[in-house]
Amino acid sequence: MNGENGENKVGQGVDASAVVVGFVRALRAAGVDAGPDRVQAFLGALDVLDPRVRSDVYWAGRLTLCGSQDDLERYERVFAAYFGGRPDGPPARPAPAPRTRTRTVVRGGGPVPRPATRTEDAMPVAVLADSTDVLRHRDFAELTPAEREQLRRLLAAFTLRGEARRSARRHPARRGGVDPRRTVRELLRGGGEPARLRHRARTDRPRRVVLLVDVSGSMGPYADALLRFAHAALHGSRTGGAARGARTEVFTIGTRLTRVTRELAHRDPDTAMAALAAAVPDWRGGTRLGEMLRGFLDRWGRRGMARGAVVVLLSDGWERGDPALLADQMRRLHRLAHRVIWANPRKARPGYAPLAAGMAAALPSVDAFVEGHSPAALERLAAVVRGADP
């Protein structure tokens, strides 16, 4: 229905507060540093405006939740995915600036409301957002084709940044220890006259993230969504800001180990998935996790790819090979990596217990065992990769 300003508002029964909270969580999963202070400012702006109107939510969030140019780009992608529109650009219909709600009071009478005018913004925004918030908690295996298309837009807005580490090299900084070389050069440049002290400090850089995605038959309902998540993670690590200098590597595992970082380098997700499908020969085959992990460690891990990295295995843990071999290789991986995380889509099912031979053999060498069945679960996974407590 059309409300004030002629813009669509949420229908009856839709919880606007839940929609706003879900939107902020999606922004955080996309890499926007929306801390409590920014969220408080966002909610304060929505108290003055209208959380059920698309343009009000758009501008309130853009002006309060974004702190850099990179945040603006991510904000556009998440807003388009969450409230409808194209995931690779601004919303389908550009949101107009919010209008202040004024009333004209006539002498001797009550306030005369401003007549509502019809605008181009006719999308049922809050209803779309509410359905997206519900979709965040749906199991990938239970989605309809229409929901899968909506899911792809949502996954395209994800980003993945490894836990921060302190760099070994020192860089020029406003605060920190005195940089003697730069300070002496400054003195010589001024002919020995007193000059400001120059400082240097170590900076925080994100650790490398390595994703090992199981594409075996038992992971069929989840493989496409997890690989699209990997695609978004790969491109999110290449953006500027805090993630600059990060590197994400992606492998598929089944009966063969395939490095697919190059195939996923295509900016368009569908093009990347087509290239990946042509490169991976073991779709929906068996699973030999122990052998694949040994191949990864022998060829790439010991060279440094896994050393000090955050390694994420996305698999249900079904193993056709020797569980003892998997346990041995997991111990090798645990010694090399900074952190080993296992995301299992089956973990969310009622009554689940890690009784599969492969999963039971791997768990002693896993630092964090999380779910991986829904967008909300992948948001939590991204937080764990950044260093949050699982």
NUBA-625253 format. One record per residue (C-alpha): residue in one letter; x, y, z. Coordinates in pm, 1 decimal. Example, Ala and Ser with C-alpha at 12.3 -4.5 7.8 and 13.67 -1.06 7.14 Angstrom:
BEGIN
+------+----------+----------+----------+
| code |        X |        Y |        Z |
+------+----------+----------+----------+
|    a |   1230.0 |   -450.0 |    780.0 |
|    s |   1367.0 |   -106.0 |    714.0 |
+------+----------+----------+----------+
END
This chain:
BEGIN
+------+----------+----------+----------+
| code |        X |        Y |        Z |
+------+----------+----------+----------+
|    m |      0.0 |      0.0 |      0.0 |
|    n |    111.1 |    359.2 |    -55.0 |
|    g |    189.1 |    563.0 |    250.9 |
|    e |    330.8 |    904.8 |    308.7 |
|    n |    546.0 |   1035.2 |     23.4 |
|    g |    379.3 |    776.0 |   -195.9 |
|    e |    640.7 |    513.2 |   -106.8 |
|    n |    566.1 |    153.6 |    -22.9 |
|    k |    560.2 |     58.0 |    340.4 |
|    v |    567.6 |   -272.0 |    516.1 |
|    g |    244.4 |   -464.1 |    529.6 |
|    q |     70.5 |   -582.4 |    837.4 |
|    g |    248.0 |   -849.1 |   1040.3 |
|    v |    604.2 |   -767.3 |    927.0 |
|    d |    844.1 |   -689.9 |   1210.9 |
|    a |   1038.9 |   -383.7 |   1093.5 |
|    s |   1291.6 |   -413.3 |   1377.4 |
|    a |   1379.1 |   -771.0 |   1278.2 |
|    v |   1426.3 |   -654.4 |    919.3 |
|    v |   1665.1 |   -377.3 |   1026.8 |
|    v |   1867.0 |   -612.8 |   1249.4 |
|    g |   1893.9 |   -866.6 |    967.4 |
|    f |   2011.0 |   -594.5 |    730.2 |
|    v |   2285.9 |   -484.5 |    970.7 |
|    r |   2401.7 |   -844.9 |   1010.7 |
|    a |   2418.8 |   -883.1 |    633.2 |
|    l |   2628.8 |   -565.9 |    613.8 |
|    r |   2872.1 |   -702.9 |    870.1 |
|    a |   2898.5 |  -1027.8 |    673.6 |
|    a |   2985.3 |   -818.8 |    367.3 |
|    g |   3272.9 |   -652.0 |    553.0 |
|    v |   3115.4 |   -322.2 |    658.9 |
|    d |   3248.2 |   -228.0 |   1002.5 |
|    a |   2906.0 |   -146.3 |   1144.6 |
|    g |   2994.2 |   -121.0 |   1512.7 |
|    p |   2749.4 |    -55.6 |   1797.5 |
|    d |   2796.2 |    321.7 |   1775.1 |
|    r |   2710.7 |    329.2 |   1404.9 |
|    v |   2414.1 |     97.2 |   1455.4 |
|    q |   2288.6 |    324.3 |   1733.5 |
|    a |   2312.5 |    623.9 |   1499.4 |
|    f |   2130.1 |    423.9 |   1230.4 |
|    l |   1845.3 |    338.8 |   1466.2 |
|    g |   1829.9 |    701.1 |   1583.5 |
|    a |   1796.3 |    817.5 |   1223.6 |
|    l |   1518.4 |    567.8 |   1159.7 |
|    d |   1333.4 |    700.4 |   1466.1 |
|    v |   1319.1 |   1038.4 |   1292.6 |
|    l |   1245.6 |    889.3 |    949.5 |
|    d |   1039.6 |    580.0 |    868.9 |
|    p |   1193.9 |    229.8 |    879.8 |
|    r |    920.6 |    104.2 |    647.7 |
|    v |   1012.1 |    334.8 |    359.1 |
|    r |   1284.9 |    228.8 |    117.4 |
|    s |   1450.7 |    566.4 |     62.3 |
|    d |   1453.3 |    643.1 |    436.4 |
|    v |   1626.6 |    314.8 |    518.7 |
|    y |   1870.6 |    360.2 |    228.7 |
|    w |   1988.0 |    708.7 |    322.0 |
|    a |   1979.9 |    651.7 |    698.0 |
|    g |   2206.3 |    348.4 |    657.8 |
|    r |   2433.7 |    505.4 |    396.4 |
|    l |   2500.4 |    812.0 |    610.7 |
|    t |   2549.1 |    630.6 |    943.7 |
|    l |   2681.7 |    279.0 |    874.6 |
|    c |   2946.6 |    356.0 |    609.2 |
|    g |   3287.3 |    488.6 |    707.3 |
|    s |   3488.6 |    460.6 |    384.7 |
|    q |   3458.0 |    438.3 |      8.3 |
|    d |   3485.6 |     58.7 |     31.3 |
|    d |   3194.5 |     54.8 |    274.8 |
|    l |   2983.2 |    250.0 |     24.5 |
|    e |   3044.8 |    -10.8 |   -244.6 |
|    r |   2959.8 |   -296.2 |     -9.8 |
|    y |   2656.2 |   -110.2 |    119.8 |
|    e |   2517.2 |    -73.1 |   -233.2 |
|    r |   2559.9 |   -446.4 |   -299.0 |
|    v |   2400.6 |   -554.4 |     28.3 |
|    f |   2112.7 |   -309.6 |     -1.1 |
|    a |   2038.9 |   -429.4 |   -354.4 |
|    a |   2050.7 |   -794.2 |   -244.7 |
|    y |   1850.1 |   -742.1 |     72.2 |
|    f |   1582.7 |   -502.0 |    -50.5 |
|    g |   1563.9 |   -620.3 |   -410.8 |
|    g |   1754.9 |   -516.2 |   -720.5 |
|    r |   2076.9 |   -609.8 |   -896.5 |
|    p |   2356.2 |   -745.3 |   -672.5 |
|    d |   2634.7 |   -591.4 |   -881.6 |
|    g |   2528.4 |   -230.2 |   -867.4 |
|    p |   2301.1 |     25.3 |   -702.6 |
|    p |   1937.4 |    -59.5 |   -628.6 |
|    a |   1720.4 |   -129.9 |   -931.0 |
|    r |   1545.1 |    204.2 |   -880.0 |
|    p |   1769.2 |    470.5 |   -724.5 |
|    a |   1630.4 |    563.9 |   -386.0 |
|    p |   1541.1 |    933.4 |   -360.8 |
|    a |   1661.4 |   1139.1 |    -66.7 |
|    p |   1430.3 |   1118.3 |    236.3 |
|    r |   1177.9 |   1394.2 |    259.5 |
|    t |   1104.9 |   1567.7 |    585.8 |
|    r |    751.4 |   1532.8 |    706.0 |
|    t |    607.6 |   1880.2 |    753.3 |
|    r |    262.8 |   1990.0 |    850.0 |
|    t |     94.3 |   2322.4 |    771.6 |
|    v |   -129.8 |   2462.1 |   1041.6 |
|    v |   -416.0 |   2690.7 |    931.0 |
|    r |   -543.0 |   2957.7 |   1164.3 |
|    g |   -856.8 |   2845.7 |   1336.6 |
|    g |   -823.5 |   2487.2 |   1223.1 |
|    g |   -621.8 |   2172.2 |   1274.2 |
|    p |   -308.2 |   2067.5 |   1088.8 |
|    v |   -348.3 |   2015.9 |    718.0 |
|    p |   -146.7 |   1714.7 |    603.2 |
|    r |     59.6 |   1748.9 |    291.8 |
|    p |   -108.7 |   1559.9 |      7.6 |
|    a |     64.9 |   1235.8 |    -76.9 |
|    t |    236.1 |   1225.9 |   -410.5 |
|    r |    308.8 |    915.2 |   -608.2 |
|    t |    677.9 |    844.5 |   -682.5 |
|    e |    870.2 |    594.8 |   -889.6 |
|    d |    963.9 |    395.9 |   -576.4 |
|    a |    689.3 |    133.2 |   -588.8 |
|    m |    876.4 |   -176.9 |   -469.4 |
|    p |    739.7 |   -363.2 |   -162.1 |
|    v |   1069.5 |   -305.5 |     16.5 |
|    a |   1004.1 |   -424.4 |    369.4 |
|    v |    817.6 |   -732.0 |    250.9 |
|    l |   1117.2 |   -823.0 |     31.5 |
|    a |   1352.3 |   -760.6 |    320.8 |
|    d |   1142.2 |   -969.8 |    555.4 |
|    s |   1146.2 |  -1261.5 |    309.7 |
|    t |   1523.1 |  -1219.0 |    278.0 |
|    d |   1558.7 |  -1230.7 |    656.0 |
|    v |   1363.4 |  -1557.4 |    658.6 |
|    l |   1579.4 |  -1689.0 |    373.6 |
|    r |   1894.2 |  -1624.3 |    580.6 |
|    h |   1794.4 |  -1911.5 |    811.0 |
|    r |   1670.5 |  -2157.2 |    547.6 |
|    d |   1866.3 |  -2473.7 |    472.2 |
|    f |   2024.7 |  -2464.0 |    125.1 |
|    a |   1888.0 |  -2811.1 |     52.1 |
|    e |   1525.9 |  -2699.2 |    104.1 |
|    l |   1516.1 |  -2394.7 |   -123.3 |
|    t |   1290.6 |  -2353.8 |   -425.1 |
|    p |   1437.2 |  -2236.7 |   -759.4 |
|    a |   1309.3 |  -1881.6 |   -694.7 |
|    e |   1463.1 |  -1880.9 |   -347.6 |
|    r |   1792.7 |  -2006.3 |   -489.6 |
|    e |   1801.8 |  -1710.5 |   -725.9 |
|    q |   1740.2 |  -1474.0 |   -434.1 |
|    l |   2008.0 |  -1659.8 |   -237.6 |
|    r |   2262.8 |  -1602.1 |   -514.7 |
|    r |   2207.8 |  -1227.3 |   -489.5 |
|    l |   2251.7 |  -1246.0 |   -113.8 |
|    l |   2569.6 |  -1455.4 |   -131.6 |
|    a |   2723.0 |  -1215.8 |   -384.2 |
|    a |   2740.8 |   -951.9 |   -109.3 |
|    f |   2947.7 |  -1166.7 |    129.5 |
|    t |   3311.5 |  -1106.9 |    208.3 |
|    l |   3564.9 |  -1306.3 |    405.1 |
|    r |   3862.7 |  -1160.9 |    588.1 |
|    g |   4113.9 |  -1363.0 |    782.2 |
|    e |   4198.0 |  -1297.4 |   1144.9 |
|    a |   4427.7 |   -997.0 |   1180.1 |
|    r |   4796.7 |  -1048.0 |   1252.8 |
|    r |   5065.1 |   -796.0 |   1341.8 |
|    s |   5304.6 |   -745.7 |   1050.7 |
|    a |   5676.7 |   -798.3 |   1104.3 |
|    r |   5777.2 |   -483.8 |    916.2 |
|    r |   5726.1 |   -137.7 |   1055.0 |
|    h |   5565.1 |    134.8 |    848.6 |
|    p |   5545.3 |    514.1 |    884.7 |
|    a |   5281.7 |    609.7 |   1141.0 |
|    r |   5163.5 |    907.0 |   1342.0 |
|    r |   5229.3 |    723.7 |   1666.9 |
|    g |   5467.8 |    451.5 |   1771.7 |
|    g |   5840.3 |    413.3 |   1811.9 |
|    v |   6079.8 |    672.8 |   1674.4 |
|    d |   6202.0 |    602.1 |   1322.5 |
|    p |   6572.5 |    703.9 |   1346.2 |
|    r |   6647.6 |    696.6 |    972.4 |
|    r |   6353.8 |    915.3 |    869.2 |
|    t |   6417.5 |   1147.6 |   1163.2 |
|    v |   6787.2 |   1192.7 |   1073.0 |
|    r |   6698.7 |   1253.5 |    706.4 |
|    e |   6452.0 |   1518.7 |    818.1 |
|    l |   6725.4 |   1686.5 |   1028.2 |
|    l |   6973.7 |   1680.4 |    738.4 |
|    r |   6712.4 |   1821.9 |    502.9 |
|    g |   6671.7 |   2117.9 |    740.0 |
|    g |   7044.8 |   2178.4 |    782.5 |
|    g |   7053.3 |   2040.8 |   1135.7 |
|    e |   6768.7 |   2257.0 |   1259.7 |
|    p |   6526.8 |   2093.9 |   1505.9 |
|    a |   6260.7 |   1889.0 |   1329.0 |
|    r |   5963.7 |   1676.5 |   1419.7 |
|    l |   6032.9 |   1320.8 |   1523.8 |
|    r |   5921.0 |   1062.3 |   1270.9 |
|    h |   5748.5 |    749.2 |   1398.4 |
|    r |   5692.3 |    396.4 |   1277.7 |
|    a |   5474.1 |    110.2 |   1390.7 |
|    r |   5365.7 |   -234.8 |   1292.3 |
|    t |   5032.0 |   -267.1 |   1114.8 |
|    d |   4761.3 |   -530.5 |   1130.1 |
|    r |   4710.7 |   -741.5 |    818.9 |
|    p |   4454.4 |  -1016.2 |    762.2 |
|    r |   4582.0 |  -1371.3 |    747.5 |
|    r |   4549.9 |  -1576.4 |    430.5 |
|    v |   4228.3 |  -1779.0 |    408.6 |
|    v |   4226.3 |  -2121.3 |    236.9 |
|    l |   3887.4 |  -2277.0 |    152.2 |
|    l |   3860.4 |  -2651.3 |     83.2 |
|    v |   3510.5 |  -2716.3 |    -55.2 |
|    d |   3374.5 |  -3071.9 |    -71.7 |
|    v |   3196.0 |  -3133.0 |   -406.2 |
|    s |   3117.3 |  -3501.7 |   -354.9 |
|    g |   2773.6 |  -3656.8 |   -405.9 |
|    s |   2667.7 |  -3620.8 |    -42.1 |
|    m |   2738.0 |  -3246.1 |    -62.3 |
|    g |   2532.6 |  -3200.1 |   -379.3 |
|    p |   2255.5 |  -2983.3 |   -224.1 |
|    y |   2512.9 |  -2747.8 |    -71.7 |
|    a |   2807.0 |  -2734.4 |   -315.8 |
|    d |   2670.2 |  -2460.6 |   -543.2 |
|    a |   2589.3 |  -2224.0 |   -255.7 |
|    l |   2922.6 |  -2288.0 |    -82.6 |
|    l |   3119.2 |  -2226.7 |   -401.7 |
|    r |   2932.0 |  -1900.9 |   -460.5 |
|    f |   3022.0 |  -1808.2 |   -106.0 |
|    a |   3384.9 |  -1890.4 |   -192.5 |
|    h |   3359.6 |  -1671.3 |   -503.9 |
|    a |   3234.1 |  -1377.1 |   -297.3 |
|    a |   3505.2 |  -1442.0 |    -36.2 |
|    l |   3775.4 |  -1441.2 |   -304.0 |
|    h |   3667.3 |  -1107.2 |   -447.7 |
|    g |   3597.2 |   -954.0 |   -108.0 |
|    s |   3959.0 |  -1020.9 |     -6.8 |
|    r |   4083.1 |   -827.9 |   -311.2 |
|    t |   3903.5 |   -505.1 |   -230.3 |
|    g |   4079.6 |   -218.3 |    -56.5 |
|    g |   4048.4 |    -99.3 |    300.5 |
|    a |   4122.0 |   -333.0 |    587.9 |
|    a |   4133.8 |   -632.1 |    360.7 |
|    r |   4412.4 |   -495.1 |    139.6 |
|    g |   4697.9 |   -740.1 |    109.1 |
|    a |   4483.5 |  -1039.2 |    197.6 |
|    r |   4478.0 |  -1347.8 |    -20.0 |
|    t |   4210.8 |  -1616.3 |    -44.0 |
|    e |   4271.1 |  -1953.7 |   -207.5 |
|    v |   3996.5 |  -2199.0 |   -303.9 |
|    f |   4022.2 |  -2574.7 |   -369.6 |
|    t |   3758.8 |  -2838.2 |   -441.5 |
|    i |   3797.0 |  -3182.7 |   -288.2 |
|    g |   3626.9 |  -3513.7 |   -370.5 |
|    t |   3806.3 |  -3792.3 |   -548.8 |
|    r |   4051.9 |  -3531.1 |   -680.4 |
|    l |   4200.1 |  -3207.9 |   -550.9 |
|    t |   4155.0 |  -2908.7 |   -782.0 |
|    r |   4276.2 |  -2555.3 |   -728.3 |
|    v |   3997.8 |  -2327.9 |   -859.8 |
|    t |   4120.7 |  -1983.0 |   -750.8 |
|    r |   4187.5 |  -1885.6 |  -1113.7 |
|    e |   3843.7 |  -2001.4 |  -1232.4 |
|    l |   3671.3 |  -1805.1 |   -956.4 |
|    a |   3869.9 |  -1492.5 |  -1047.9 |
|    h |   3596.0 |  -1394.5 |  -1294.3 |
|    r |   3401.4 |  -1102.5 |  -1149.9 |
|    d |   3064.2 |  -1236.6 |  -1269.6 |
|    p |   2950.7 |  -1525.8 |  -1043.4 |
|    d |   2775.7 |  -1719.8 |  -1322.1 |
|    t |   3079.4 |  -1697.4 |  -1550.9 |
|    a |   3301.9 |  -1808.8 |  -1264.6 |
|    m |   3076.8 |  -2104.9 |  -1184.3 |
|    a |   3072.5 |  -2213.0 |  -1549.4 |
|    a |   3453.4 |  -2200.7 |  -1563.7 |
|    l |   3474.0 |  -2392.6 |  -1237.1 |
|    a |   3233.8 |  -2662.8 |  -1360.4 |
|    a |   3455.8 |  -2717.5 |  -1665.0 |
|    a |   3769.8 |  -2742.0 |  -1450.3 |
|    v |   3644.2 |  -2979.3 |  -1179.0 |
|    p |   3628.5 |  -3342.5 |  -1302.1 |
|    d |   3485.2 |  -3506.8 |   -989.6 |
|    w |   3147.0 |  -3340.5 |   -933.4 |
|    r |   2914.5 |  -3555.2 |   -721.0 |
|    g |   3165.1 |  -3836.9 |   -694.5 |
|    g |   3302.4 |  -4006.7 |   -385.3 |
|    t |   3507.4 |  -3855.9 |   -104.5 |
|    r |   3865.8 |  -3936.1 |    -12.5 |
|    l |   3935.4 |  -3657.0 |    231.7 |
|    g |   4253.1 |  -3806.6 |    376.1 |
|    e |   4421.4 |  -3850.3 |     37.0 |
|    m |   4309.0 |  -3507.8 |    -84.9 |
|    l |   4435.5 |  -3336.5 |    229.3 |
|    r |   4769.8 |  -3515.8 |    199.7 |
|    g |   4794.9 |  -3397.9 |   -162.6 |
|    f |   4719.6 |  -3041.5 |    -59.3 |
|    l |   4980.3 |  -3043.1 |    218.1 |
|    d |   5249.8 |  -3210.5 |      5.6 |
|    r |   5206.1 |  -2977.5 |   -292.9 |
|    w |   5094.6 |  -2645.7 |   -144.4 |
|    g |   5080.1 |  -2657.8 |    232.9 |
|    r |   5447.9 |  -2704.6 |    306.6 |
|    r |   5540.5 |  -2435.5 |     53.3 |
|    g |   5372.2 |  -2183.6 |    275.6 |
|    m |   5009.9 |  -2158.5 |    160.5 |
|    a |   4878.9 |  -2316.0 |    480.1 |
|    r |   5152.0 |  -2184.7 |    708.8 |
|    g |   4999.0 |  -1930.4 |    944.9 |
|    a |   4674.7 |  -1926.7 |    744.3 |
|    v |   4312.6 |  -1979.4 |    843.4 |
|    v |   4210.7 |  -2305.8 |    672.0 |
|    v |   3836.8 |  -2374.1 |    632.2 |
|    l |   3703.2 |  -2714.4 |    530.4 |
|    l |   3342.5 |  -2711.2 |    406.6 |
|    s |   3236.3 |  -3074.3 |    412.9 |
|    d |   2993.2 |  -3316.9 |    575.4 |
|    g |   3282.9 |  -3541.4 |    680.5 |
|    w |   3184.0 |  -3854.5 |    487.4 |
|    e |   3503.7 |  -4046.6 |    410.3 |
|    r |   3540.3 |  -4343.3 |    176.0 |
|    g |   3911.4 |  -4379.8 |    250.8 |
|    d |   4101.1 |  -4464.6 |    565.0 |
|    p |   3991.5 |  -4247.3 |    863.2 |
|    a |   4334.2 |  -4298.4 |   1022.3 |
|    l |   4496.0 |  -4129.1 |    722.0 |
|    l |   4257.0 |  -3833.4 |    755.8 |
|    a |   4336.2 |  -3804.1 |   1127.0 |
|    d |   4710.5 |  -3803.4 |   1053.2 |
|    q |   4680.1 |  -3536.3 |    780.4 |
|    m |   4457.3 |  -3320.4 |    999.8 |
|    r |   4729.5 |  -3323.5 |   1264.6 |
|    r |   4980.9 |  -3210.4 |   1000.9 |
|    l |   4747.3 |  -2932.3 |    892.8 |
|    h |   4687.9 |  -2822.8 |   1250.1 |
|    r |   5062.3 |  -2785.9 |   1307.1 |
|    l |   5101.9 |  -2568.0 |    997.7 |
|    a |   4790.4 |  -2348.9 |   1006.0 |
|    h |   4711.5 |  -2071.1 |   1246.4 |
|    r |   4356.0 |  -2201.4 |   1279.5 |
|    v |   4156.9 |  -2492.8 |   1132.9 |
|    i |   3780.9 |  -2445.4 |   1096.4 |
|    w |   3536.9 |  -2712.5 |    980.8 |
|    a |   3192.6 |  -2605.6 |    852.5 |
|    n |   2950.8 |  -2897.5 |    826.6 |
|    p |   2606.4 |  -2838.8 |    668.3 |
|    r |   2467.3 |  -3147.3 |    847.4 |
|    k |   2553.0 |  -3011.3 |   1191.3 |
|    a |   2231.9 |  -2804.9 |   1207.4 |
|    r |   2004.1 |  -3107.0 |   1177.5 |
|    p |   1820.9 |  -3212.4 |   1496.2 |
|    g |   1999.1 |  -3489.8 |   1680.1 |
|    y |   2317.2 |  -3459.3 |   1476.7 |
|    a |   2630.8 |  -3614.3 |   1625.9 |
|    p |   2972.4 |  -3633.5 |   1454.5 |
|    l |   2962.8 |  -4012.3 |   1427.1 |
|    a |   3077.1 |  -4042.3 |   1064.7 |
|    a |   3422.5 |  -4200.8 |   1059.5 |
|    g |   3585.5 |  -3909.5 |    877.3 |
|    m |   3426.8 |  -3641.4 |   1094.3 |
|    a |   3513.3 |  -3823.4 |   1416.1 |
|    a |   3874.4 |  -3868.6 |   1301.5 |
|    a |   3913.9 |  -3501.2 |   1207.7 |
|    l |   3753.6 |  -3330.6 |   1508.2 |
|    p |   4049.4 |  -3357.1 |   1750.9 |
|    s |   4251.8 |  -3135.6 |   1514.7 |
|    v |   3976.1 |  -2880.0 |   1452.2 |
|    d |   3982.5 |  -2545.3 |   1632.8 |
|    a |   3622.4 |  -2451.6 |   1550.6 |
|    f |   3336.4 |  -2678.6 |   1440.1 |
|    v |   3048.6 |  -2473.9 |   1297.2 |
|    e |   2740.1 |  -2508.1 |   1077.6 |
|    g |   2734.0 |  -2430.2 |    706.4 |
|    h |   2378.8 |  -2491.3 |    588.7 |
|    s |   2234.6 |  -2139.4 |    550.6 |
|    p |   2333.6 |  -1776.2 |    484.6 |
|    a |   2308.1 |  -1701.7 |    856.6 |
|    a |   2543.9 |  -1993.7 |    927.8 |
|    l |   2790.6 |  -1858.0 |    669.9 |
|    e |   2771.1 |  -1516.5 |    839.5 |
|    r |   2873.4 |  -1683.4 |   1166.2 |
|    l |   3147.5 |  -1873.5 |    980.9 |
|    a |   3283.6 |  -1543.8 |    844.1 |
|    a |   3289.4 |  -1403.3 |   1197.8 |
|    v |   3480.9 |  -1708.3 |   1324.3 |
|    v |   3732.9 |  -1672.5 |   1040.0 |
|    r |   3787.3 |  -1310.3 |   1151.7 |
|    g |   3871.3 |  -1442.3 |   1499.4 |
|    a |   3538.4 |  -1444.3 |   1682.0 |
|    d |   3464.0 |  -1708.6 |   1942.6 |
|    p |   3270.4 |  -1996.6 |   1778.9 |
+------+----------+----------+----------+
END
